[in-house]
Amino acid sequence: MPDYGHDLLFGSFITPSNAAPQDVVALARESEAAGLDLVTFQDHPYQSRYLDTWTLLSYVAARTERVRLSGNVINLPLRPPAVLARAAASLDLLSGGRFELGLGAGGFWDAIEAMGGRRLTPGQAVDALGEAIDVIRGVWDAGNRERLRVDGAYYQVDGAKRGPAPAHDIGIWLGAYKPRMLRLTGSKADGWLPSLPYVRSLDELADANAIIDEAAADAGRAPAAVRRLLNIGGRFGPSGDGLLSGPPEQWAEQLAALTLEYGFSAYILMGDDPAVLQVYGREVAPAVRELVAAERAATGTPGTGR
């Protein structure tokens, strides 16, 4: 698969545990201090052991200065898209353009239904997510003076005022694995955000990229319009044969290969160990950037920015 040329991002994926709330915030600040670009939190509103992710994102935005923030991924079935759009734009404005919108179609339907959400089949959930993206982008289009109308099967907006516009073009990143979600990612989203532990092989990543690229082309978009992000896990230690199991320089070589051969450009490390975040941000990230920059310079690969 090609290198799509995006700038590289490195981030953390922190558990939003409510047992020690300030420890969660401290890990976000540690991520920023380590030089990481992005801090993310999972969003399970039905999980009583977790802080509410939206409240946490807002609080962390006020306690940091530089890092971008995102849900990983926001639970759409329990967050109405028109309200979510205004909340996202507001947080982006308040944080100086540091918010990105990771979105998921939902999956734990018993828990979602118990919290008052509507149970959907997998196919219905994909269709609902597609409608939600239209609603969200419509709300953000504050320069359009026409009232927003979306007459969907799952979401209806009938004459809503648009705005506010976010401070920057917020990326909509979808957590997706199956073909219909991957095609939606290619046709409407700005990023694809899977988790490496849920992927059986690198060939599966390549196949998914091909589906996204084809859907993007069918929608009149360049494949590079979709950033490829990846949640990762691993351990630092002696050299080994496994993926992301070894010293920082081995991690750097393997992540650089994922960029150059599979098109990924953002790596979000799952875990709550501040020492690991320091090694990742201070040693791995710069080394990956150096390796990728050298290869891009040698091959003349153009950059695409975001």
GUKE-511916 format. One record per residue: residue number from 1; x, y, z of N, C-alpha, C in turn. Coordinates in pm, whole numbers. Layout:
<tiros>
TIRO   kolse      n.u      n.v      n.w     ca.u     ca.v     ca.w      c.u      c.v      c.w
TIRO     NUM        X        Y        Z        X        Y        Z        X        Y        Z
...
</tiros>
This chain:
<tiros>
TIRO   kolse      n.u      n.v      n.w     ca.u     ca.v     ca.w      c.u      c.v      c.w
TIRO       1       84     -120        0        0        0        0       88      124        0
TIRO       2       34      236      -50      116      356      -62      131      431       69
TIRO       3      232      518       71      244      618      175      162      738      130
TIRO       4       59      773      207      -31      879      165       27     1019      191
TIRO       5      141     1026      258      212     1152      272      169     1243      384
TIRO       6       84     1196      474       39     1281      584      152     1307      684
TIRO       7      144     1422      750      234     1446      861      208     1342      970
TIRO       8      312     1307     1043      299     1203     1144      248     1260     1276
TIRO       9      158     1183     1340      106     1218     1471      128     1100     1566
TIRO      10      154     1132     1692      171     1030     1795       86     1071     1915
TIRO      11       14      973     1970      -79     1008     2076      -90      902     2182
TIRO      12     -171      932     2283     -198      839     2393     -346      807     2395
TIRO      13     -377      687     2446     -514      637     2461     -528      599     2608
TIRO      14     -587      690     2686     -587      682     2832     -722      632     2882
TIRO      15     -722      542     2977     -844      491     3036     -910      600     3122
TIRO      16    -1035      635     3096    -1100      744     3171    -1160      697     3303
TIRO      17    -1081      629     3384    -1130      573     3510    -1172      683     3606
TIRO      18    -1286      661     3674    -1330      763     3771    -1281      733     3912
TIRO      19    -1201      627     3930    -1150      594     4062    -1052      699     4113
TIRO      20     -974      757     4022     -878      861     4057     -876      962     3944
TIRO      21     -975     1050     3937     -990     1139     3822     -866     1223     3791
TIRO      22     -799     1274     3894     -685     1360     3868     -567     1283     3810
TIRO      23     -561     1151     3834     -457     1071     3770     -477     1066     3620
TIRO      24     -602     1061     3577     -632     1062     3434     -586     1194     3371
TIRO      25     -617     1303     3437     -575     1434     3387     -423     1444     3387
TIRO      26     -359     1391     3490     -213     1394     3496     -150     1318     3380
TIRO      27     -210     1206     3340     -159     1131     3226     -172     1212     3096
TIRO      28     -280     1286     3084     -295     1372     2967     -185     1479     2965
TIRO      29     -157     1537     3080      -51     1638     3088       86     1575     3066
TIRO      30      105     1453     3113      230     1380     3087      247     1356     2937
TIRO      31      139     1326     2869      144     1305     2725      193     1431     2655
TIRO      32      140     1544     2696      184     1671     2636      330     1698     2668
TIRO      33      370     1674     2792      509     1698     2832      606     1607     2757
TIRO      34      559     1487     2721      644     1392     2647      655     1426     2499
TIRO      35      585     1530     2455      592     1571     2316      490     1507     2225
TIRO      36      394     1432     2282      292     1370     2199      198     1476     2141
TIRO      37      134     1439     2032       51     1534     1958      -97     1524     1992
TIRO      38     -136     1411     2052     -278     1380     2063     -305     1304     2191
TIRO      39     -414     1338     2259     -461     1264     2376     -603     1219     2348
TIRO      40     -631     1090     2370     -764     1037     2340     -816      955     2457
TIRO      41     -949      944     2462    -1017      865     2565    -1131      787     2500
TIRO      42    -1150      663     2544    -1266      587     2498    -1394      649     2553
TIRO      43    -1506      621     2486    -1634      680     2525    -1737      570     2541
TIRO      44    -1768      536     2665    -1871      437     2696    -1962      497     2803
TIRO      45    -2062      577     2763    -2145      646     2860    -2221      555     2955
TIRO      46    -2237      429     2918    -2308      332     3002    -2217      266     3104
TIRO      47    -2088      298     3100    -1991      234     3189    -1974      318     3316
TIRO      48    -2026      270     3428    -2026      350     3551    -1887      366     3612
TIRO      49    -1789      287     3567    -1653      299     3620    -1573      409     3551
TIRO      50    -1632      468     3447    -1559      568     3370    -1617      708     3392
TIRO      51    -1530      807     3382    -1573      945     3373    -1649      967     3242
TIRO      52    -1740     1062     3242    -1803     1099     3115    -1696     1157     3024
TIRO      53    -1683     1100     2905    -1573     1137     2817    -1582     1281     2770
TIRO      54    -1702     1329     2740    -1711     1467     2691    -1671     1567     2799
TIRO      55    -1715     1543     2920    -1676     1631     3031    -1525     1625     3051
TIRO      56    -1470     1506     3043    -1325     1489     3059    -1247     1561     2950
TIRO      57    -1291     1547     2825    -1222     1617     2716    -1222     1768     2739
TIRO      58    -1334     1820     2783    -1342     1965     2807    -1248     2008     2920
TIRO      59    -1244     1928     3027    -1159     1961     3140    -1011     1952     3100
TIRO      60     -975     1847     3027     -836     1831     2984     -795     1941     2887
TIRO      61     -887     1985     2804     -855     2096     2713     -812     2220     2791
TIRO      62     -877     2241     2905     -843     2358     2987     -714     2340     3065
TIRO      63     -668     2215     3081     -548     2187     3159     -427     2161     3071
TIRO      64     -442     2171     2940     -331     2153     2847     -322     2274     2755
TIRO      65     -215     2278     2678     -193     2396     2594     -175     2365     2446
TIRO      66     -121     2248     2416      -78     2221     2279     -142     2098     2217
TIRO      67     -162     1991     2294     -205     1865     2235     -346     1873     2177
TIRO      68     -367     1796     2072     -501     1778     2020     -574     1676     2108
TIRO      69     -706     1679     2102     -789     1592     2186     -895     1526     2100
TIRO      70     -929     1400     2136    -1034     1331     2063    -1092     1220     2148
TIRO      71    -1220     1189     2126    -1274     1064     2175    -1224      952     2087
TIRO      72    -1215      833     2146    -1156      722     2071    -1237      593     2096
TIRO      73    -1360      592     2046    -1430      689     1964    -1559      729     2035
TIRO      74    -1616      846     1997    -1738      895     2060    -1855      802     2025
TIRO      75    -1936      771     2126    -2047      679     2113    -2168      752     2054
TIRO      76    -2185      741     1924    -2291      814     1856    -2432      779     1904
TIRO      77    -2466      652     1931    -2605      622     1967    -2654      692     2093
TIRO      78    -2563      738     2179    -2604      808     2300    -2571      957     2297
TIRO      79    -2531     1007     2179    -2498     1150     2167    -2559     1203     2038
TIRO      80    -2675     1268     2044    -2744     1315     1922    -2652     1402     1836
TIRO      81    -2647     1377     1705    -2545     1441     1622    -2553     1593     1613
TIRO      82    -2674     1651     1613    -2682     1797     1604    -2625     1862     1729
TIRO      83    -2656     1806     1845    -2600     1858     1970    -2450     1831     1976
TIRO      84    -2409     1712     1933    -2267     1676     1931    -2189     1772     1842
TIRO      85    -2245     1809     1730    -2176     1901     1639    -2150     2036     1705
TIRO      86    -2249     2088     1775    -2230     2218     1842    -2132     2205     1958
TIRO      87    -2139     2093     2031    -2044     2072     2140    -1902     2063     2085
TIRO      88    -1883     1991     1974    -1751     1977     1916    -1696     2110     1867
TIRO      89    -1779     2186     1798    -1735     2317     1751    -1701     2409     1868
TIRO      90    -1781     2403     1973    -1756     2487     2091    -1623     2450     2156
TIRO      91    -1598     2320     2173    -1473     2278     2234    -1354     2314     2146
TIRO      92    -1372     2305     2015    -1264     2344     1924    -1235     2493     1937
TIRO      93    -1338     2574     1947    -1318     2718     1964    -1250     2749     2097
TIRO      94    -1296     2685     2202    -1241     2712     2335    -1096     2665     2348
TIRO      95    -1060     2559     2276     -926     2503     2288     -829     2558     2185
TIRO      96     -873     2648     2101     -784     2703     1999     -760     2608     1884
TIRO      97     -862     2532     1845     -851     2443     1729     -782     2313     1757
TIRO      98     -803     2257     1877     -731     2134     1915     -820     2011     1924
TIRO      99     -941     2016     1874    -1031     1902     1889    -1049     1830     1756
TIRO     100    -1049     1696     1761    -1083     1612     1646    -1194     1517     1690
TIRO     101    -1278     1475     1595    -1397     1398     1630    -1385     1253     1583
TIRO     102    -1337     1168     1673    -1343     1024     1649    -1483      976     1676
TIRO     103    -1542      903     1582    -1682      861     1593    -1695      710     1575
TIRO     104    -1787      651     1650    -1817      510     1635    -1967      489     1618
TIRO     105    -2003      383     1548    -2143      355     1520    -2214      292     1638
TIRO     106    -2138      244     1737    -2198      176     1851    -2181       26     1838
TIRO     107    -2183      -44     1952    -2165     -187     1947    -2223     -263     2065
TIRO     108    -2217     -204     2182    -2266     -272     2303    -2414     -236     2320
TIRO     109    -2499     -303     2240    -2636     -257     2226    -2721     -282     2350
TIRO     110    -2693     -385     2426    -2766     -405     2551    -2745     -286     2644
TIRO     111    -2618     -244     2657    -2585     -132     2745    -2639       -1     2689
TIRO     112    -2632       17     2559    -2685      138     2496    -2835      148     2519
TIRO     113    -2905       36     2498    -3050       36     2517    -3086       61     2663
TIRO     114    -3005        8     2755    -3032       28     2897    -3021      175     2936
TIRO     115    -2942      252     2861    -2926      395     2888    -3025      481     2810
TIRO     116    -3116      417     2738    -3217      492     2665    -3189      507     2518
TIRO     117    -3081      448     2469    -3052      455     2328    -3134      356     2248
TIRO     118    -3135      375     2117    -3213      290     2027    -3126      174     1980
TIRO     119    -3175       53     1994    -3101      -63     1945    -3110      -69     1792
TIRO     120    -2993      -86     1730    -2987      -96     1584    -2913     -223     1544
TIRO     121    -2944     -271     1426    -2865     -379     1367    -2733     -319     1317
TIRO     122    -2632     -402     1290    -2507     -346     1237    -2527     -263     1111
TIRO     123    -2611     -311     1019    -2634     -234      898    -2704     -102      925
TIRO     124    -2803     -105     1013    -2871       20     1050    -2775      119     1116
TIRO     125    -2684       68     1198    -2589      155     1267    -2498      226     1169
TIRO     126    -2457      158     1062    -2374      222      959    -2454      331      889
TIRO     127    -2578      300      852    -2662      401      785    -2684      522      877
TIRO     128    -2707      496     1006    -2728      605     1100    -2603      692     1112
TIRO     129    -2487      630     1112    -2362      705     1119    -2344      793      996
TIRO     130    -2378      741      879    -2370      823      758    -2460      944      766
TIRO     131    -2583      926      816    -2673     1040      834    -2618     1138      936
TIRO     132    -2561     1086     1043    -2507     1173     1148    -2395     1261     1094
TIRO     133    -2310     1206     1010    -2202     1287      951    -2261     1402      871
TIRO     134    -2368     1377      796    -2433     1485      722    -2486     1593      815
TIRO     135    -2546     1550      927    -2597     1647     1023    -2483     1729     1082
TIRO     136    -2377     1662     1123    -2265     1731     1189    -2201     1831     1094
TIRO     137    -2172     1789      972    -2109     1881      877    -2205     1996      844
TIRO     138    -2335     1967      840    -2431     2073      813    -2435     2177      922
TIRO     139    -2427     2136     1047    -2424     2231     1159    -2297     2315     1153
TIRO     140    -2184     2254     1120    -2058     2328     1115    -2052     2429     1000
TIRO     141    -2137     2412      899    -2135     2499      782    -2206     2631      813
TIRO     142    -2143     2708      902    -2208     2829      954    -2223     2939      849
TIRO     143    -2144     2933      742    -2155     3034      638    -2276     3015      548
TIRO     144    -2339     2902      558    -2459     2873      478    -2580     2929      551
TIRO     145    -2649     3024      489    -2761     3091      555    -2891     3012      548
TIRO     146    -2892     2906      469    -3013     2824      464    -3022     2739      591
TIRO     147    -3144     2725      643    -3164     2639      759    -3128     2495      721
TIRO     148    -3076     2422      819    -3032     2285      795    -3151     2189      798
TIRO     149    -3158     2108      694    -3261     2004      688    -3197     1872      645
TIRO     150    -3211     1772      728    -3169     1636      695    -3285     1544      729
TIRO     151    -3339     1479      628    -3454     1392      647    -3409     1248      636
TIRO     152    -3346     1199      743    -3293     1064      741    -3388      965      805
TIRO     153    -3353      839      793    -3432      735      857    -3408      731     1007
TIRO     154    -3292      779     1051    -3254      771     1193    -3238      909     1256
TIRO     155    -3199     1008     1177    -3181     1143     1230    -3252     1242     1138
TIRO     156    -3334     1326     1199    -3405     1429     1124    -3374     1565     1185
TIRO     157    -3340     1658     1099    -3320     1797     1139    -3406     1881     1046
TIRO     158    -3494     1959     1100    -3593     2028     1018    -3587     2179     1043
TIRO     159    -3495     2243      974    -3485     2388      980    -3400     2442     1093
TIRO     160    -3300     2366     1139    -3213     2413     1248    -3118     2522     1199
TIRO     161    -3091     2617     1285    -2988     2716     1254    -2851     2648     1258
TIRO     162    -2762     2692     1170    -2629     2636     1163    -2534     2711     1255
TIRO     163    -2421     2646     1284    -2318     2711     1363    -2320     2665     1509
TIRO     164    -2211     2699     1581    -2099     2779     1533    -2005     2698     1445
TIRO     165    -1926     2770     1364    -1820     2704     1289    -1704     2674     1384
TIRO     166    -1642     2560     1372    -1525     2532     1456    -1408     2620     1420
TIRO     167    -1307     2619     1506    -1189     2702     1484    -1103     2651     1369
TIRO     168    -1110     2521     1343    -1037     2464     1230    -1124     2354     1170
TIRO     169    -1081     2299     1059    -1157     2191      996    -1140     2064     1080
TIRO     170    -1236     2039     1167    -1229     1922     1254    -1232     1795     1170
TIRO     171    -1138     1705     1199    -1138     1577     1130    -1241     1483     1191
TIRO     172    -1316     1415     1107    -1406     1310     1152    -1338     1176     1123
TIRO     173    -1300     1107     1229    -1225      981     1219    -1317      867     1263
TIRO     174    -1332      767     1181    -1424      659     1211    -1350      533     1256
TIRO     175    -1399      476     1365    -1354      343     1404    -1428      240     1319
TIRO     176    -1358      171     1232    -1425       86     1132    -1342      -39     1104
TIRO     177    -1415     -151     1080    -1348     -278     1049    -1413     -351      933
TIRO     178    -1545     -349      925    -1615     -430      826    -1639     -348      699
TIRO     179    -1665     -417      586    -1669     -348      457    -1762     -228      449
TIRO     180    -1885     -236      503    -1976     -123      490    -1923       -1      564
TIRO     181    -1867      -21      683    -1809       90      757    -1686      145      686
TIRO     182    -1607       57      628    -1489      102      555    -1528      184      432
TIRO     183    -1635      141      363    -1681      219      249    -1734      355      292
TIRO     184    -1803      361      405    -1848      490      457    -1728      578      491
TIRO     185    -1624      519      547    -1503      594      579    -1444      657      453
TIRO     186    -1436      578      347    -1380      631      223    -1464      738      159
TIRO     187    -1596      726      172    -1683      821      103    -1707      950      179
TIRO     188    -1702      944      316    -1744     1062      392    -1649     1109      501
TIRO     189    -1557     1025      547    -1479     1059      666    -1344     1120      629
TIRO     190    -1279     1174      732    -1145     1232      716    -1036     1139      769
TIRO     191    -1076     1030      838     -977      941      893    -1035      805      926
TIRO     192     -949      705      922     -983      569      961     -905      535     1087
TIRO     193     -975      489     1192     -912      468     1322     -944      328     1377
TIRO     194     -873      226     1330     -887       92     1388     -790       73     1505
TIRO     195     -804      -40     1573     -713      -78     1681     -636     -203     1639
TIRO     196     -503     -196     1648     -419     -306     1601     -452     -439     1670
TIRO     197     -481     -441     1802     -512     -570     1864     -635     -640     1806
TIRO     198     -723     -566     1738     -843     -625     1680     -822     -670     1536
TIRO     199     -701     -650     1484     -670     -684     1345     -589     -813     1343
TIRO     200     -630     -907     1261     -567    -1039     1263     -432    -1042     1192
TIRO     201     -413     -956     1092     -287     -958     1018     -268     -825      946
TIRO     202     -145     -797      903     -119     -677      825     -189     -684      690
TIRO     203     -208     -806      638     -283     -820      513     -425     -766      528
TIRO     204     -482     -783      646     -616     -731      671     -618     -579      665
TIRO     205     -510     -515      714     -500     -370      703     -491     -327      557
TIRO     206     -413     -401      478     -400     -369      337     -533     -383      264
TIRO     207     -607     -489      295     -737     -509      231     -834     -397      269
TIRO     208     -832     -357      395     -920     -249      438     -883     -118      370
TIRO     209     -754      -91      357     -711       29      286     -764       30      143
TIRO     210     -761      -85       77     -808      -92      -61     -957      -60      -70
TIRO     211    -1035     -107       26    -1179      -77       27    -1201       73       46
TIRO     212    -1128      133      140    -1141      277      164    -1102      356       41
TIRO     213     -991      318      -23     -944      390     -141    -1047      383     -254
TIRO     214    -1104      265     -275    -1203      249     -382    -1328      332     -354
TIRO     215    -1372      332     -228    -1490      411     -193    -1462      560     -207
TIRO     216    -1342      602     -169    -1306      744     -186    -1309      783     -333
TIRO     217    -1250      700     -418    -1248      729     -562    -1390      733     -618
TIRO     218    -1476      640     -574    -1614      638     -622    -1689      765     -581
TIRO     219    -1649      824     -468    -1713      947     -420    -1645     1072     -476
TIRO     220    -1549     1054     -566    -1481     1169     -625    -1375     1229     -535
TIRO     221    -1324     1150     -443    -1223     1198     -349    -1091     1127     -375
TIRO     222     -982     1193     -339     -851     1129     -344     -837     1036     -224
TIRO     223     -779      918     -240     -757      830     -124     -683      899      -11
TIRO     224     -593      991      -43     -516     1061       60     -601     1158      140
TIRO     225     -726     1179      101     -815     1262      182     -850     1197      313
TIRO     226     -825     1066      323     -856      991      444     -726      956      516
TIRO     227     -702     1020      629     -585      986      710     -604      847      770
TIRO     228     -496      770      782     -502      638      843     -435      646      981
TIRO     229     -515      625     1085     -468      628     1223     -475      487     1279
TIRO     230     -397      459     1384     -394      325     1439     -372      329     1589
TIRO     231     -464      268     1663     -443      244     1806     -349      125     1821
TIRO     232     -244      142     1900     -143       38     1912     -118        5     2059
TIRO     233      -66     -114     2082      -20     -155     2214      108     -233     2198
TIRO     234      184     -246     2305      309     -319     2297      386     -306     2427
TIRO     235      513     -348     2422      598     -337     2541      740     -304     2498
TIRO     236      807     -229     2581      948     -201     2560     1031     -305     2636
TIRO     237     1135     -354     2571     1219     -456     2633     1326     -501     2536
TIRO     238     1382     -621     2557     1485     -673     2467     1428     -695     2327
TIRO     239     1518     -700     2230     1477     -724     2093     1402     -856     2082
TIRO     240     1298     -858     2000     1218     -978     1980     1167     -983     1839
TIRO     241     1093    -1088     1809     1041    -1107     1674      902    -1045     1657
TIRO     242      836    -1009     1766      699     -962     1757      688     -815     1717
TIRO     243      568     -778     1676      541     -639     1642      526     -557     1770
TIRO     244      603     -448     1780      600     -357     1894      630     -430     2025
TIRO     245      730     -513     2022      779     -584     2140      930     -584     2133
TIRO     246      991     -479     2190     1135     -466     2183     1179     -327     2223
TIRO     247     1301     -289     2193     1352     -157     2231     1292      -46     2144
TIRO     248     1306       79     2185     1246      189     2110     1286      193     1963
TIRO     249     1413      161     1934     1456      167     1794     1385       62     1708
TIRO     250     1350      -52     1768     1274     -153     1694     1132     -105     1670
TIRO     251     1072      -44     1771      939       15     1753      943      116     1637
TIRO     252     1045      201     1636     1053      306     1534     1061      245     1394
TIRO     253     1140      142     1377     1152       78     1247     1019       18     1204
TIRO     254      950      -46     1296      824     -111     1262      714       -9     1232
TIRO     255      707       99     1310      606      201     1282      636      274     1152
TIRO     256      763      299     1124      799      361      996      756      273      880
TIRO     257      771      142      895      728       50      790      577       55      772
TIRO     258      503       67      881      357       78      870      316      205      795
TIRO     259      394      310      810      367      433      736      400      417      588
TIRO     260      518      366      561      567      363      424      504      253      340
TIRO     261      461      144      404      407       31      330      255       18      341
TIRO     262      197       71      449       53       55      471      -20      188      486
TIRO     263       52      299      481      -13      428      474      -56      490      605
TIRO     264      -22      430      719      -63      487      847       27      606      882
TIRO     265      -35      706      945       41      827      977       14      879     1117
TIRO     266      -65      807     1196      -90      846     1334      -96      721     1419
TIRO     267      -21      722     1529      -10      604     1615      -43      644     1757
TIRO     268     -150      582     1810     -203      619     1941     -181      502     2036
TIRO     269      -97      524     2137      -53      417     2225     -151      397     2339
TIRO     270     -202      276     2351     -295      239     2458     -217      206     2584
TIRO     271     -255      266     2696     -188      236     2821     -182      356     2913
TIRO     272     -160      328     3041     -168      432     3144      -39      444     3226
TIRO     273       73      407     3168      202      413     3237      276      539     3192
TIRO     274      296      637     3281      362      761     3239      505      739     3191
TIRO     275      575      641     3246      712      614     3201      713      565     3057
TIRO     276      616      481     3021      606      432     2884      572      547     2789
TIRO     277      484      635     2831      450      750     2748      571      838     2723
TIRO     278      657      853     2823      778      932     2807      870      871     2701
TIRO     279      891      740     2709      977      674     2610      915      685     2471
TIRO     280      787      666     2464      719      672     2335      731      810     2272
TIRO     281      705      914     2353      709     1049     2298      848     1102     2272
TIRO     282      943     1069     2359     1077     1129     2351     1175     1048     2267
TIRO     283     1149      917     2253     1243      833     2179     1183      775     2051
TIRO     284     1066      715     2062     1009      648     1946      962      748     1842
TIRO     285      882      846     1883      823      940     1786      929     1013     1703
TIRO     286     1034     1072     1764     1134     1139     1681     1205     1044     1585
TIRO     287     1229      921     1629     1298      826     1543     1212      786     1423
TIRO     288     1082      768     1445      992      736     1334      991      852     1235
TIRO     289      978      972     1286      975     1089     1197     1102     1097     1113
TIRO     290     1216     1069     1174     1343     1076     1101     1348      969      991
TIRO     291     1308      847     1023     1311      739      924     1216      768      807
TIRO     292     1095      815      838      997      841      733     1040      960      648
TIRO     293     1091     1065      712     1136     1183      636     1248     1146      540
TIRO     294     1341     1061      585     1452     1021      498     1402      943      377
TIRO     295     1308      852      400     1255      772      288     1172      859      194
TIRO     296     1094      950      249     1015     1038      163     1104     1128       79
TIRO     297     1213     1176      139     1306     1260       64     1371     1180      -48
TIRO     298     1402     1054      -21     1469      971     -122     1376      935     -236
TIRO     299     1246      919     -205     1151      877     -308     1071      993     -367
TIRO     300     1085     1111     -308     1011     1227     -358      864     1222     -327
TIRO     301      826     1154     -217      686     1148     -178      639     1284     -131
TIRO     302      534     1342     -192      488     1474     -148      411     1466      -17
TIRO     303      421     1569       65      343     1575      187      204     1628      158
TIRO     304      108     1589      244      -28     1636      228      -78     1715      348
TIRO     305        8     1739      450      -38     1809      569     -131     1722      649
TIRO     306     -247     1778      689     -344     1706      771     -384     1575      703
</tiros>
